[in-house]
Amino acid sequence: MERPKVVRVNKDEFELSDGSVHPMMFDQTDKTPTVKEFQKSYDQWFDLFQQLGLVNDDEQETGGDR
């Protein structure tokens, strides 16, 4: 399964293509990133979390509850 894509981002939260909405975990003091900019950061963090074993394929397919 393909990882979710970022479809919306604002200073308070971001939404993924699977419909899940997550709070922004860092302060957007300068400007809110574009969807494209945030997707790049999201992908880097997602890869890191997978390497650390914090995300697995089962969670990715079901949306996970973490």
All heavy atoms as TSV, in Angstrom:
chain	resi	resn	atom	element	x	y	z
A	1	MET	N	N	0.837	-1.200	0.000
A	1	MET	CA	C	0.000	0.000	0.000
A	1	MET	C	C	0.873	1.252	0.000
A	1	MET	O	O	1.899	1.315	0.661
A	1	MET	CB	C	-0.903	0.001	1.236
A	1	MET	CG	C	-1.744	1.217	1.340
A	1	MET	SD	S	-2.788	1.182	2.808
A	1	MET	CE	C	-3.786	2.570	2.458
A	2	GLU	N	N	0.432	2.217	-0.727
A	2	GLU	CA	C	1.139	3.494	-0.828
A	2	GLU	C	C	0.865	4.344	0.414
A	2	GLU	O	O	-0.236	4.336	0.955
A	2	GLU	CB	C	0.624	4.211	-2.071
A	2	GLU	CG	C	1.492	5.339	-2.533
A	2	GLU	CD	C	0.996	5.882	-3.864
A	2	GLU	OE1	O	0.885	5.100	-4.809
A	2	GLU	OE2	O	0.705	7.084	-3.921
A	3	ARG	N	N	1.877	5.060	0.872
A	3	ARG	CA	C	1.689	5.910	2.055
A	3	ARG	C	C	0.718	7.044	1.749
A	3	ARG	O	O	0.614	7.491	0.608
A	3	ARG	CB	C	3.013	6.447	2.562
A	3	ARG	CG	C	3.525	7.635	1.788
A	3	ARG	CD	C	4.784	8.193	2.346
A	3	ARG	NE	N	5.828	7.222	2.080
A	3	ARG	CZ	C	7.069	7.333	2.484
A	3	ARG	NH1	N	7.437	8.360	3.166
A	3	ARG	NH2	N	7.960	6.428	2.211
A	4	PRO	N	N	0.016	7.524	2.771
A	4	PRO	CA	C	-0.932	8.632	2.562
A	4	PRO	C	C	-0.219	9.892	2.078
A	4	PRO	O	O	0.936	10.134	2.410
A	4	PRO	CB	C	-1.534	8.861	3.950
A	4	PRO	CG	C	-1.292	7.602	4.694
A	4	PRO	CD	C	-0.017	7.032	4.146
A	5	LYS	N	N	-0.919	10.660	1.309
A	5	LYS	CA	C	-0.406	11.941	0.831
A	5	LYS	C	C	-1.043	13.067	1.629
A	5	LYS	O	O	-2.192	12.987	2.055
A	5	LYS	CB	C	-0.743	12.141	-0.655
A	5	LYS	CG	C	-0.110	11.113	-1.558
A	5	LYS	CD	C	1.376	11.249	-1.568
A	5	LYS	CE	C	2.014	10.249	-2.508
A	5	LYS	NZ	N	3.450	10.169	-2.370
A	6	VAL	N	N	-0.295	14.126	1.820
A	6	VAL	CA	C	-0.801	15.313	2.489
A	6	VAL	C	C	-1.725	16.034	1.515
A	6	VAL	O	O	-1.347	16.284	0.368
A	6	VAL	CB	C	0.358	16.239	2.925
A	6	VAL	CG1	C	-0.172	17.519	3.541
A	6	VAL	CG2	C	1.295	15.514	3.891
A	7	VAL	N	N	-2.954	16.321	1.968
A	7	VAL	CA	C	-3.908	17.009	1.089
A	7	VAL	C	C	-4.235	18.418	1.569
A	7	VAL	O	O	-4.742	19.235	0.808
A	7	VAL	CB	C	-5.224	16.203	0.920
A	7	VAL	CG1	C	-4.940	14.896	0.212
A	7	VAL	CG2	C	-5.923	15.971	2.238
A	8	ARG	N	N	-3.952	18.684	2.856
A	8	ARG	CA	C	-4.248	20.021	3.400
A	8	ARG	C	C	-3.320	20.261	4.578
A	8	ARG	O	O	-3.032	19.362	5.358
A	8	ARG	CB	C	-5.709	20.074	3.875
A	8	ARG	CG	C	-6.141	21.400	4.455
A	8	ARG	CD	C	-7.609	21.385	4.875
A	8	ARG	NE	N	-7.900	20.389	5.890
A	8	ARG	CZ	C	-7.709	20.558	7.211
A	8	ARG	NH1	N	-7.216	21.689	7.671
A	8	ARG	NH2	N	-8.019	19.598	8.057
A	9	VAL	N	N	-2.856	21.501	4.703
A	9	VAL	CA	C	-2.004	21.864	5.832
A	9	VAL	C	C	-2.300	23.309	6.217
A	9	VAL	O	O	-2.534	24.152	5.357
A	9	VAL	CB	C	-0.501	21.649	5.512
A	9	VAL	CG1	C	-0.049	22.504	4.360
A	9	VAL	CG2	C	0.376	21.881	6.712
A	10	ASN	N	N	-2.364	23.563	7.519
A	10	ASN	CA	C	-2.468	24.934	8.006
A	10	ASN	C	C	-1.632	25.045	9.270
A	10	ASN	O	O	-0.938	24.103	9.642
A	10	ASN	CB	C	-3.934	25.366	8.210
A	10	ASN	CG	C	-4.661	24.583	9.275
A	10	ASN	OD1	O	-4.089	24.215	10.308
A	10	ASN	ND2	N	-5.939	24.318	9.051
A	11	LYS	N	N	-1.682	26.169	9.945
A	11	LYS	CA	C	-0.798	26.382	11.097
A	11	LYS	C	C	-1.129	25.473	12.272
A	11	LYS	O	O	-0.285	25.245	13.122
A	11	LYS	CB	C	-0.815	27.837	11.537
A	11	LYS	CG	C	-2.112	28.303	12.132
A	11	LYS	CD	C	-2.015	29.777	12.534
A	11	LYS	CE	C	-3.252	30.212	13.274
A	11	LYS	NZ	N	-3.284	29.785	14.643
A	12	ASP	N	N	-2.341	24.911	12.310
A	12	ASP	CA	C	-2.769	24.098	13.441
A	12	ASP	C	C	-2.786	22.600	13.188
A	12	ASP	O	O	-2.651	21.810	14.122
A	12	ASP	CB	C	-4.176	24.520	13.885
A	12	ASP	CG	C	-4.220	25.963	14.334
A	12	ASP	OD1	O	-3.307	26.384	15.072
A	12	ASP	OD2	O	-5.164	26.674	13.930
A	13	GLU	N	N	-2.987	22.169	11.924
A	13	GLU	CA	C	-3.154	20.747	11.650
A	13	GLU	C	C	-2.865	20.445	10.187
A	13	GLU	O	O	-2.721	21.343	9.367
A	13	GLU	CB	C	-4.577	20.299	11.983
A	13	GLU	CG	C	-5.642	20.995	11.134
A	13	GLU	CD	C	-7.055	20.748	11.595
A	13	GLU	OE1	O	-7.255	20.341	12.762
A	13	GLU	OE2	O	-7.970	20.956	10.773
A	14	PHE	N	N	-2.778	19.118	9.909
A	14	PHE	CA	C	-2.656	18.683	8.519
A	14	PHE	C	C	-3.551	17.475	8.309
A	14	PHE	O	O	-3.864	16.738	9.240
A	14	PHE	CB	C	-1.199	18.387	8.141
A	14	PHE	CG	C	-0.555	17.246	8.883
A	14	PHE	CD1	C	-0.540	15.963	8.342
A	14	PHE	CD2	C	0.055	17.452	10.116
A	14	PHE	CE1	C	0.065	14.919	9.021
A	14	PHE	CE2	C	0.664	16.412	10.794
A	14	PHE	CZ	C	0.672	15.136	10.246
A	15	GLU	N	N	-3.991	17.308	7.062
A	15	GLU	CA	C	-4.891	16.210	6.700
A	15	GLU	C	C	-4.219	15.343	5.649
A	15	GLU	O	O	-3.575	15.846	4.729
A	15	GLU	CB	C	-6.199	16.759	6.159
A	15	GLU	CG	C	-7.205	15.686	5.799
A	15	GLU	CD	C	-8.520	16.251	5.300
A	15	GLU	OE1	O	-8.708	17.488	5.304
A	15	GLU	OE2	O	-9.372	15.442	4.890
A	16	LEU	N	N	-4.399	14.021	5.798
A	16	LEU	CA	C	-3.839	13.074	4.849
A	16	LEU	C	C	-4.922	12.537	3.928
A	16	LEU	O	O	-6.121	12.651	4.215
A	16	LEU	CB	C	-3.179	11.914	5.603
A	16	LEU	CG	C	-2.038	12.302	6.538
A	16	LEU	CD1	C	-1.532	11.079	7.297
A	16	LEU	CD2	C	-0.901	12.957	5.773
A	17	SER	N	N	-4.501	11.921	2.829
A	17	SER	CA	C	-5.436	11.406	1.831
A	17	SER	C	C	-6.347	10.313	2.373
A	17	SER	O	O	-7.392	10.036	1.798
A	17	SER	CB	C	-4.670	10.888	0.610
A	17	SER	OG	O	-3.752	9.870	0.998
A	18	ASP	N	N	-5.972	9.697	3.505
A	18	ASP	CA	C	-6.835	8.671	4.105
A	18	ASP	C	C	-7.930	9.294	4.974
A	18	ASP	O	O	-8.715	8.594	5.600
A	18	ASP	CB	C	-6.014	7.667	4.907
A	18	ASP	CG	C	-5.314	8.272	6.118
A	18	ASP	OD1	O	-5.485	9.480	6.398
A	18	ASP	OD2	O	-4.578	7.531	6.798
A	19	GLY	N	N	-7.972	10.638	5.015
A	19	GLY	CA	C	-9.000	11.348	5.768
A	19	GLY	C	C	-8.615	11.678	7.201
A	19	GLY	O	O	-9.345	12.381	7.889
A	20	SER	N	N	-7.475	11.174	7.660
A	20	SER	CA	C	-7.060	11.459	9.037
A	20	SER	C	C	-6.522	12.881	9.151
A	20	SER	O	O	-5.867	13.391	8.243
A	20	SER	CB	C	-6.017	10.445	9.510
A	20	SER	OG	O	-4.862	10.499	8.701
A	21	VAL	N	N	-6.836	13.517	10.275
A	21	VAL	CA	C	-6.389	14.882	10.560
A	21	VAL	C	C	-5.507	14.819	11.801
A	21	VAL	O	O	-5.874	14.197	12.799
A	21	VAL	CB	C	-7.593	15.824	10.798
A	21	VAL	CG1	C	-7.118	17.221	11.159
A	21	VAL	CG2	C	-8.484	15.861	9.565
A	22	HIS	N	N	-4.339	15.450	11.736
A	22	HIS	CA	C	-3.352	15.396	12.813
A	22	HIS	C	C	-2.955	16.805	13.223
A	22	HIS	O	O	-2.821	17.679	12.365
A	22	HIS	CB	C	-2.103	14.645	12.345
A	22	HIS	CG	C	-2.412	13.272	11.831
A	22	HIS	ND1	N	-2.522	12.184	12.649
A	22	HIS	CD2	C	-2.682	12.842	10.571
A	22	HIS	CE1	C	-2.816	11.122	11.921
A	22	HIS	NE2	N	-2.922	11.502	10.655
A	23	PRO	N	N	-2.742	17.017	14.529
A	23	PRO	CA	C	-2.304	18.345	14.966
A	23	PRO	C	C	-0.886	18.627	14.479
A	23	PRO	O	O	-0.081	17.714	14.327
A	23	PRO	CB	C	-2.349	18.253	16.491
A	23	PRO	CG	C	-2.231	16.802	16.793
A	23	PRO	CD	C	-2.866	16.076	15.632
A	24	MET	N	N	-0.613	19.876	14.228
A	24	MET	CA	C	0.731	20.292	13.856
A	24	MET	C	C	1.590	20.187	15.111
A	24	MET	O	O	1.236	20.735	16.146
A	24	MET	CB	C	0.706	21.725	13.314
A	24	MET	CG	C	1.973	22.155	12.646
A	24	MET	SD	S	2.427	21.188	11.206
A	24	MET	CE	C	1.232	21.734	10.009
A	25	MET	N	N	2.691	19.473	15.014
A	25	MET	CA	C	3.510	19.198	16.190
A	25	MET	C	C	4.609	20.234	16.424
A	25	MET	O	O	5.360	20.122	17.375
A	25	MET	CB	C	4.132	17.805	16.078
A	25	MET	CG	C	3.093	16.701	15.972
A	25	MET	SD	S	1.898	16.675	17.325
A	25	MET	CE	C	2.922	16.128	18.659
A	26	PHE	N	N	4.691	21.229	15.573
A	26	PHE	CA	C	5.675	22.283	15.771
A	26	PHE	C	C	5.047	23.617	15.401
A	26	PHE	O	O	4.124	23.686	14.603
A	26	PHE	CB	C	6.951	22.027	14.959
A	26	PHE	CG	C	6.714	21.699	13.514
A	26	PHE	CD1	C	6.683	22.700	12.560
A	26	PHE	CD2	C	6.521	20.390	13.113
A	26	PHE	CE1	C	6.462	22.406	11.233
A	26	PHE	CE2	C	6.300	20.086	11.773
A	26	PHE	CZ	C	6.267	21.095	10.833
A	27	ASP	N	N	5.548	24.662	15.991
A	27	ASP	CA	C	4.993	25.996	15.798
A	27	ASP	C	C	5.374	26.552	14.432
A	27	ASP	O	O	6.534	26.517	14.037
A	27	ASP	CB	C	5.512	26.917	16.907
A	27	ASP	CG	C	4.772	28.236	16.961
A	27	ASP	OD1	O	3.676	28.340	16.393
A	27	ASP	OD2	O	5.304	29.171	17.597
A	28	GLN	N	N	4.398	27.046	13.722
A	28	GLN	CA	C	4.619	27.654	12.407
A	28	GLN	C	C	4.766	29.167	12.592
A	28	GLN	O	O	3.850	29.927	12.348
A	28	GLN	CB	C	3.435	27.355	11.476
A	28	GLN	CG	C	3.199	25.897	11.226
A	28	GLN	CD	C	4.317	25.268	10.418
A	28	GLN	OE1	O	4.896	25.890	9.538
A	28	GLN	NE2	N	4.642	24.051	10.732
A	29	THR	N	N	5.929	29.602	13.038
A	29	THR	CA	C	6.116	31.010	13.351
A	29	THR	C	C	6.310	31.884	12.116
A	29	THR	O	O	5.796	32.990	12.053
A	29	THR	CB	C	7.316	31.198	14.300
A	29	THR	OG1	O	8.461	30.587	13.721
A	29	THR	CG2	C	7.029	30.593	15.650
A	30	ASP	N	N	7.055	31.391	11.135
A	30	ASP	CA	C	7.337	32.203	9.948
A	30	ASP	C	C	6.190	32.159	8.948
A	30	ASP	O	O	5.582	33.164	8.640
A	30	ASP	CB	C	8.621	31.740	9.266
A	30	ASP	CG	C	9.848	32.002	10.129
A	30	ASP	OD1	O	9.788	32.900	10.985
A	30	ASP	OD2	O	10.843	31.299	9.948
A	31	LYS	N	N	5.921	30.986	8.437
A	31	LYS	CA	C	4.831	30.825	7.475
A	31	LYS	C	C	4.412	29.362	7.456
A	31	LYS	O	O	5.186	28.475	7.788
A	31	LYS	CB	C	5.241	31.266	6.078
A	31	LYS	CG	C	6.307	30.393	5.441
A	31	LYS	CD	C	6.557	30.776	3.998
A	31	LYS	CE	C	7.512	29.753	3.392
A	31	LYS	NZ	N	7.346	29.622	1.974
A	32	THR	N	N	3.200	29.131	7.051
A	32	THR	CA	C	2.708	27.766	6.921
A	32	THR	C	C	3.268	27.177	5.630
A	32	THR	O	O	3.203	27.821	4.581
A	32	THR	CB	C	1.172	27.756	6.872
A	32	THR	OG1	O	0.678	28.380	8.061
A	32	THR	CG2	C	0.628	26.343	6.777
A	33	PRO	N	N	3.824	25.960	5.694
A	33	PRO	CA	C	4.370	25.368	4.472
A	33	PRO	C	C	3.260	25.028	3.475
A	33	PRO	O	O	2.108	24.810	3.863
A	33	PRO	CB	C	5.057	24.104	4.965
A	33	PRO	CG	C	4.394	23.773	6.254
A	33	PRO	CD	C	3.954	25.083	6.843
A	34	THR	N	N	3.624	24.957	2.222
A	34	THR	CA	C	2.681	24.490	1.211
A	34	THR	C	C	2.499	22.989	1.387
A	34	THR	O	O	3.293	22.330	2.081
A	34	THR	CB	C	3.198	24.766	-0.210
A	34	THR	OG1	O	4.380	23.976	-0.426
A	34	THR	CG2	C	3.491	26.241	-0.428
A	35	VAL	N	N	1.479	22.441	0.744
A	35	VAL	CA	C	1.260	20.992	0.791
A	35	VAL	C	C	2.501	20.270	0.275
A	35	VAL	O	O	2.965	19.299	0.877
A	35	VAL	CB	C	0.000	20.602	-0.013
A	35	VAL	CG1	C	-0.082	19.094	-0.205
A	35	VAL	CG2	C	-1.249	21.118	0.683
A	36	LYS	N	N	3.062	20.744	-0.812
A	36	LYS	CA	C	4.253	20.119	-1.402
A	36	LYS	C	C	5.440	20.167	-0.437
A	36	LYS	O	O	6.150	19.173	-0.266
A	36	LYS	CB	C	4.604	20.804	-2.722
A	36	LYS	CG	C	5.723	20.148	-3.474
A	36	LYS	CD	C	5.954	20.818	-4.819
A	36	LYS	CE	C	7.082	20.158	-5.567
A	36	LYS	NZ	N	7.282	20.758	-6.891
A	37	GLU	N	N	5.662	21.310	0.194
A	37	GLU	CA	C	6.762	21.442	1.159
A	37	GLU	C	C	6.543	20.516	2.357
A	37	GLU	O	O	7.470	19.839	2.812
A	37	GLU	CB	C	6.863	22.883	1.660
A	37	GLU	CG	C	7.337	23.876	0.625
A	37	GLU	CD	C	7.159	25.312	1.063
A	37	GLU	OE1	O	6.338	25.605	1.964
A	37	GLU	OE2	O	7.852	26.178	0.481
A	38	PHE	N	N	5.315	20.498	2.856
A	38	PHE	CA	C	5.031	19.670	4.027
A	38	PHE	C	C	5.092	18.185	3.682
A	38	PHE	O	O	5.516	17.375	4.502
A	38	PHE	CB	C	3.671	20.028	4.630
A	38	PHE	CG	C	3.465	19.409	5.979
A	38	PHE	CD1	C	4.090	19.931	7.094
A	38	PHE	CD2	C	2.662	18.289	6.128
A	38	PHE	CE1	C	3.918	19.353	8.339
A	38	PHE	CE2	C	2.481	17.701	7.366
A	38	PHE	CZ	C	3.114	18.234	8.476
A	39	GLN	N	N	4.703	17.807	2.473
A	39	GLN	CA	C	4.778	16.404	2.043
A	39	GLN	C	C	6.213	15.902	2.136
A	39	GLN	O	O	6.460	14.785	2.585
A	39	GLN	CB	C	4.254	16.229	0.618
A	39	GLN	CG	C	4.263	14.785	0.132
A	39	GLN	CD	C	3.220	13.943	0.822
A	39	GLN	OE1	O	2.045	14.271	0.781
A	39	GLN	NE2	N	3.626	12.850	1.440
A	40	LYS	N	N	7.159	16.729	1.720
A	40	LYS	CA	C	8.576	16.340	1.776
A	40	LYS	C	C	8.995	16.066	3.220
A	40	LYS	O	O	9.627	15.047	3.511
A	40	LYS	CB	C	9.445	17.436	1.154
A	40	LYS	CG	C	10.897	17.084	1.070
A	40	LYS	CD	C	11.691	18.169	0.357
A	40	LYS	CE	C	13.154	17.807	0.318
A	40	LYS	NZ	N	13.956	18.817	-0.371
A	41	SER	N	N	8.620	16.942	4.137
A	41	SER	CA	C	8.946	16.738	5.552
A	41	SER	C	C	8.226	15.518	6.101
A	41	SER	O	O	8.809	14.711	6.834
A	41	SER	CB	C	8.557	17.964	6.382
A	41	SER	OG	O	9.304	19.085	5.990
A	42	TYR	N	N	6.947	15.371	5.760
A	42	TYR	CA	C	6.158	14.228	6.225
A	42	TYR	C	C	6.808	12.917	5.776
A	42	TYR	O	O	6.947	11.980	6.561
A	42	TYR	CB	C	4.725	14.333	5.693
A	42	TYR	CG	C	3.875	13.145	6.056
A	42	TYR	CD1	C	3.249	13.067	7.288
A	42	TYR	CD2	C	3.707	12.082	5.160
A	42	TYR	CE1	C	2.482	11.970	7.629
A	42	TYR	CE2	C	2.946	10.986	5.501
A	42	TYR	CZ	C	2.337	10.931	6.735
A	42	TYR	OH	O	1.590	9.841	7.067
A	43	ASP	N	N	7.218	12.846	4.516
A	43	ASP	CA	C	7.852	11.638	3.995
A	43	ASP	C	C	9.139	11.315	4.749
A	43	ASP	O	O	9.409	10.147	5.059
A	43	ASP	CB	C	8.157	11.783	2.500
A	43	ASP	CG	C	6.914	11.759	1.640
A	43	ASP	OD1	O	5.838	11.331	2.118
A	43	ASP	OD2	O	7.016	12.177	0.460
A	44	GLN	N	N	9.944	12.323	5.055
A	44	GLN	CA	C	11.188	12.099	5.801
A	44	GLN	C	C	10.895	11.562	7.198
A	44	GLN	O	O	11.542	10.616	7.655
A	44	GLN	CB	C	11.995	13.390	5.870
A	44	GLN	CG	C	12.560	13.801	4.534
A	44	GLN	CD	C	13.194	15.189	4.561
A	44	GLN	OE1	O	12.950	15.993	5.458
A	44	GLN	NE2	N	14.007	15.480	3.556
A	45	TRP	N	N	9.950	12.159	7.886
A	45	TRP	CA	C	9.581	11.687	9.224
A	45	TRP	C	C	8.979	10.286	9.159
A	45	TRP	O	O	9.280	9.430	9.985
A	45	TRP	CB	C	8.605	12.657	9.896
A	45	TRP	CG	C	9.293	13.864	10.432
A	45	TRP	CD1	C	9.283	15.118	9.901
A	45	TRP	CD2	C	10.125	13.941	11.594
A	45	TRP	NE1	N	10.049	15.962	10.671
A	45	TRP	CE2	C	10.584	15.267	11.712
A	45	TRP	CE3	C	10.537	13.009	12.542
A	45	TRP	CZ2	C	11.416	15.679	12.740
A	45	TRP	CZ3	C	11.373	13.425	13.564
A	45	TRP	CH2	C	11.797	14.742	13.655
A	46	PHE	N	N	8.124	10.030	8.175
A	46	PHE	CA	C	7.496	8.715	8.029
A	46	PHE	C	C	8.565	7.639	7.839
A	46	PHE	O	O	8.516	6.581	8.475
A	46	PHE	CB	C	6.528	8.731	6.844
A	46	PHE	CG	C	5.663	7.500	6.769
A	46	PHE	CD1	C	4.445	7.450	7.421
A	46	PHE	CD2	C	6.069	6.395	6.040
A	46	PHE	CE1	C	3.651	6.325	7.363
A	46	PHE	CE2	C	5.279	5.262	5.974
A	46	PHE	CZ	C	4.065	5.233	6.632
A	47	ASP	N	N	9.538	7.899	6.970
A	47	ASP	CA	C	10.631	6.947	6.737
A	47	ASP	C	C	11.411	6.691	8.020
A	47	ASP	O	O	11.738	5.542	8.334
A	47	ASP	CB	C	11.570	7.448	5.643
A	47	ASP	CG	C	10.935	7.418	4.258
A	47	ASP	OD1	O	9.901	6.739	4.068
A	47	ASP	OD2	O	11.479	8.103	3.359
A	48	LEU	N	N	11.703	7.740	8.758
A	48	LEU	CA	C	12.426	7.596	10.016
A	48	LEU	C	C	11.629	6.763	11.015
A	48	LEU	O	O	12.158	5.854	11.654
A	48	LEU	CB	C	12.751	8.968	10.611
A	48	LEU	CG	C	13.454	8.953	11.973
A	48	LEU	CD1	C	14.813	8.262	11.872
A	48	LEU	CD2	C	13.605	10.363	12.495
A	49	PHE	N	N	10.339	7.050	11.147
A	49	PHE	CA	C	9.490	6.293	12.065
A	49	PHE	C	C	9.419	4.821	11.668
A	49	PHE	O	O	9.410	3.940	12.531
A	49	PHE	CB	C	8.088	6.890	12.135
A	49	PHE	CG	C	8.032	8.229	12.816
A	49	PHE	CD1	C	6.931	9.047	12.635
A	49	PHE	CD2	C	9.057	8.699	13.621
A	49	PHE	CE1	C	6.848	10.291	13.259
A	49	PHE	CE2	C	9.001	9.934	14.242
A	49	PHE	CZ	C	7.889	10.734	14.063
A	50	GLN	N	N	9.397	4.522	10.360
A	50	GLN	CA	C	9.415	3.131	9.909
A	50	GLN	C	C	10.724	2.460	10.298
A	50	GLN	O	O	10.724	1.330	10.777
A	50	GLN	CB	C	9.233	3.051	8.393
A	50	GLN	CG	C	7.797	3.081	7.958
A	50	GLN	CD	C	7.656	2.802	6.480
A	50	GLN	OE1	O	8.415	3.313	5.660
A	50	GLN	NE2	N	6.665	2.006	6.135
A	51	GLN	N	N	11.843	3.147	10.094
A	51	GLN	CA	C	13.151	2.588	10.441
A	51	GLN	C	C	13.249	2.290	11.933
A	51	GLN	O	O	13.885	1.322	12.343
A	51	GLN	CB	C	14.264	3.542	10.033
A	51	GLN	CG	C	14.464	3.653	8.544
A	51	GLN	CD	C	15.467	4.742	8.182
A	51	GLN	OE1	O	16.112	5.331	9.026
A	51	GLN	NE2	N	15.595	5.012	6.886
A	52	LEU	N	N	12.620	3.122	12.751
A	52	LEU	CA	C	12.650	2.932	14.199
A	52	LEU	C	C	11.618	1.917	14.672
A	52	LEU	O	O	11.551	1.609	15.863
A	52	LEU	CB	C	12.416	4.274	14.907
A	52	LEU	CG	C	13.505	5.323	14.712
A	52	LEU	CD1	C	13.078	6.659	15.306
A	52	LEU	CD2	C	14.820	4.852	15.329
A	53	GLY	N	N	10.810	1.411	13.753
A	53	GLY	CA	C	9.800	0.423	14.101
A	53	GLY	C	C	8.555	1.024	14.731
A	53	GLY	O	O	7.779	0.314	15.369
A	54	LEU	N	N	8.365	2.313	14.584
A	54	LEU	CA	C	7.203	2.978	15.177
A	54	LEU	C	C	5.986	2.949	14.257
A	54	LEU	O	O	4.872	3.228	14.686
A	54	LEU	CB	C	7.550	4.428	15.525
A	54	LEU	CG	C	8.699	4.590	16.532
A	54	LEU	CD1	C	9.057	6.056	16.686
A	54	LEU	CD2	C	8.321	3.975	17.855
A	55	VAL	N	N	6.201	2.619	12.982
A	55	VAL	CA	C	5.126	2.497	12.000
A	55	VAL	C	C	5.372	1.186	11.269
A	55	VAL	O	O	6.495	0.903	10.871
A	55	VAL	CB	C	5.150	3.657	10.979
A	55	VAL	CG1	C	4.105	3.465	9.908
A	55	VAL	CG2	C	4.966	4.984	11.675
A	56	ASN	N	N	4.312	0.387	11.107
A	56	ASN	CA	C	4.466	-0.828	10.315
A	56	ASN	C	C	3.383	-0.894	9.260
A	56	ASN	O	O	2.469	-0.083	9.242
A	56	ASN	CB	C	4.479	-2.073	11.205
A	56	ASN	CG	C	3.190	-2.258	11.979
A	56	ASN	OD1	O	2.104	-2.066	11.455
A	56	ASN	ND2	N	3.300	-2.639	13.247
A	57	ASP	N	N	3.466	-1.874	8.368
A	57	ASP	CA	C	2.524	-1.972	7.253
A	57	ASP	C	C	1.085	-2.156	7.709
A	57	ASP	O	O	0.170	-1.631	7.101
A	57	ASP	CB	C	2.915	-3.109	6.315
A	57	ASP	CG	C	4.182	-2.799	5.537
A	57	ASP	OD1	O	4.489	-1.596	5.378
A	57	ASP	OD2	O	4.865	-3.734	5.100
A	58	ASP	N	N	0.852	-2.898	8.807
A	58	ASP	CA	C	-0.508	-3.100	9.297
A	58	ASP	C	C	-1.140	-1.781	9.706
A	58	ASP	O	O	-2.287	-1.509	9.394
A	58	ASP	CB	C	-0.529	-4.044	10.498
A	58	ASP	CG	C	-0.165	-5.463	10.111
A	58	ASP	OD1	O	-0.266	-5.805	8.913
A	58	ASP	OD2	O	0.235	-6.239	11.007
A	59	GLU	N	N	-0.398	-0.938	10.423
A	59	GLU	CA	C	-0.918	0.364	10.837
A	59	GLU	C	C	-1.168	1.235	9.629
A	59	GLU	O	O	-2.159	1.951	9.574
A	59	GLU	CB	C	0.077	1.062	11.763
A	59	GLU	CG	C	0.155	0.441	13.128
A	59	GLU	CD	C	1.227	1.091	13.977
A	59	GLU	OE1	O	1.909	1.987	13.465
A	59	GLU	OE2	O	1.364	0.697	15.132
A	60	GLN	N	N	-0.272	1.169	8.663
A	60	GLN	CA	C	-0.410	2.003	7.480
A	60	GLN	C	C	-1.676	1.624	6.720
A	60	GLN	O	O	-2.414	2.464	6.259
A	60	GLN	CB	C	0.810	1.806	6.588
A	60	GLN	CG	C	0.897	2.776	5.449
A	60	GLN	CD	C	2.179	2.619	4.680
A	60	GLN	OE1	O	3.111	1.943	5.117
A	60	GLN	NE2	N	2.248	3.209	3.532
A	61	GLU	N	N	-1.980	0.331	6.615
A	61	GLU	CA	C	-3.155	-0.111	5.882
A	61	GLU	C	C	-4.447	0.203	6.609
A	61	GLU	O	O	-5.456	0.478	6.004
A	61	GLU	CB	C	-3.056	-1.613	5.604
A	61	GLU	CG	C	-1.983	-1.941	4.584
A	61	GLU	CD	C	-1.839	-3.416	4.336
A	61	GLU	OE1	O	-2.741	-4.184	4.730
A	61	GLU	OE2	O	-0.818	-3.820	3.748
A	62	THR	N	N	-4.426	0.173	7.955
A	62	THR	CA	C	-5.646	0.411	8.713
A	62	THR	C	C	-5.759	1.841	9.189
A	62	THR	O	O	-6.745	2.222	9.775
A	62	THR	CB	C	-5.715	-0.517	9.944
A	62	THR	OG1	O	-4.612	-0.224	10.802
A	62	THR	CG2	C	-5.691	-1.977	9.541
A	63	GLY	N	N	-4.726	2.633	8.990
A	63	GLY	CA	C	-4.744	4.014	9.444
A	63	GLY	C	C	-4.067	4.182	10.780
A	63	GLY	O	O	-3.723	5.272	11.171
A	64	GLY	N	N	-3.863	3.067	11.510
A	64	GLY	CA	C	-3.166	3.124	12.796
A	64	GLY	C	C	-3.909	3.944	13.829
A	64	GLY	O	O	-4.761	4.750	13.504
A	65	ASP	N	N	-3.617	3.704	15.054
A	65	ASP	CA	C	-4.279	4.425	16.145
A	65	ASP	C	C	-3.287	5.128	17.035
A	65	ASP	O	O	-3.557	5.414	18.180
A	65	ASP	CB	C	-5.133	3.462	16.975
A	65	ASP	CG	C	-6.359	2.998	16.226
A	65	ASP	OD1	O	-6.945	3.807	15.473
A	65	ASP	OD2	O	-6.735	1.842	16.398
A	66	ARG	N	N	-2.083	5.366	16.557
A	66	ARG	CA	C	-1.070	6.013	17.391
A	66	ARG	C	C	-1.171	7.484	17.316
A	66	ARG	O	O	-1.544	8.098	16.436
A	66	ARG	CB	C	0.327	5.591	16.957
A	66	ARG	CG	C	0.559	4.182	17.376
A	66	ARG	CD	C	1.993	3.831	17.131
A	66	ARG	NE	N	2.116	2.428	17.445
A	66	ARG	CZ	C	3.242	1.795	17.503
A	66	ARG	NH1	N	4.347	2.414	17.281
A	66	ARG	NH2	N	3.296	0.538	17.784
